[in-house]
């Protein structure tokens, strides 16, 4: 996909950094430097501070595909696979957490009916994920925190 840089870049680096919403063509590693997805710096990186969601549920899953891709799950029930999916991937990024946080001045806070963020997010249970440049909000989690 070709995206002309004028679509996502105002030409004012400081304005672009202030408008960052936690995903998209701009990315940021924790509290580090803001970066643009450009060909010369377009690479994957690890990002920390993905927080476990306390009330996650599975809405839809292709169990046959999951069992094919993860043979160790082939004899598990759908309920067990749902539990496994939640344990492996029910996390929210720091950027997304900040967007729904009143304390962080999140732009989505006023749309959420959340009086206590910690009722929904376990701030003590974090995970690292792989962010692929140009991947927007997508993150890849490692199964049982292992790379195969």
N, C-alpha and C positions, 0 to 999 in steps of 0.2 A: 504494500500500500504506500503510495506517495502522498505525503501531506506537506503542503507548502508551509514553510516556517512562519509566515505571517499569520496563519490561523491560530497559532499558540504562543506567539511571541510579540509583545507590544513594542519591542525595541528599547524598553526601559527596564534594565535588569532588576533594579530595586523594586519597581512596581510588580514585575513578574514574581519575585520572591514573596512579596506580601500577599499576593493573590493565590499562593499555593494552597491546594485543598487536600493534599495527602495522596495524590495519584495523578497519573496522566503523563504528559510529555515532560513535565518537570518532576524531579525526584529528589529526595533528601534522605540521607542516612542519619537517623536519630536527630540529634541536635547539630549535626555537621553542616557542611556547606551545601547550598542549593546547586543542582546541576541540571543541564538541559540534556535531553536525549539527542545527541548528535552522532553522526557516523563515527567520528574520531574518538568519542568516549562512550559509545554504545556497547556496554558490556554488562554482564550479570554480576550481582553481588549478594552477599548475605546481609540480611537485615534482622536486627534483634527487636525485642519488645513487641511481640505479638502476644496478646493477653487472652487467656482462656475465657470463653463464653460460658456462663453458669447455667443458662436456660436454653441451650441449643437443642434443636429438634431436626430430624430429617424429614423433609417434605416430599422428596421424590428421589429415587435411586434406581439405577439400572443394575440390579443384583447380578444378572448373568455376566454383564461386562465387568463388574467389580471382581467377581469370582475368577473370571478369565485373566484379568490383569494382576490379581493377587491370589495365586493358587493356594496359599496358606489359609484362605478364607472359604475355600470351596465347600467345606462341610458345615459351615456355620449357618444358623438360621438368619432370617432377615432382621430379627430383633438384635441378634448378636452383631451382625454387620453394621447396623445402625449405631450401636454402642461403639464399635471400633472406629467408625467414621468420625463420630463426635470426639473420641479420644485423640485421634490423629489430626483433625483439621478444624475443630470448632474454636477458632481464634480470630481476634480482631486486631488490626494493626494499630500502632501508636497514633498514627495520623488519623485513622478513622475514630479511634477512641477520643482523641482531642476534639474532633468535630461534633461529638454528641455530649461533650462535657461542659457544664456551666462554668466550672472552675477555670477551664482553659479558654473560655470565651468562644466556644465552638459555634460555628455558623448553623449547625443543625439542632442545637440544643432546644430552641424554642418550638421545634416541631415534634419533639420527643416527649413522652409522658414519663420521664425518669426523674424521680426526686433524689435517688441515691444510686449513682453509677455502679457502686460496688455490689448492688443487688443482682447485677447482670454480668459484671466483668470481674474476674479474679485477678487483681493487680499483682498478686504474689506468684502466679503460675504463668510463666512466660515461655516462649518458644522462639527459635530462630527459623527463618524461612529464606528461600532463594527468591530474589526479585529479578525478573528478567526485564531488561531495559526495553522500553516501548510497550511493556505489557500492561500498562495502566495499573489497576488495583490488584492484578493477579499476583499470587505468591504460591510457591511450591513448598510444601512441608515434607520433611523426611519421615518415613514410616519408622516409628519407634526411635526417632532421632538418629537413624542410621542411613548411610548412603550405600546403595547396592550397586 
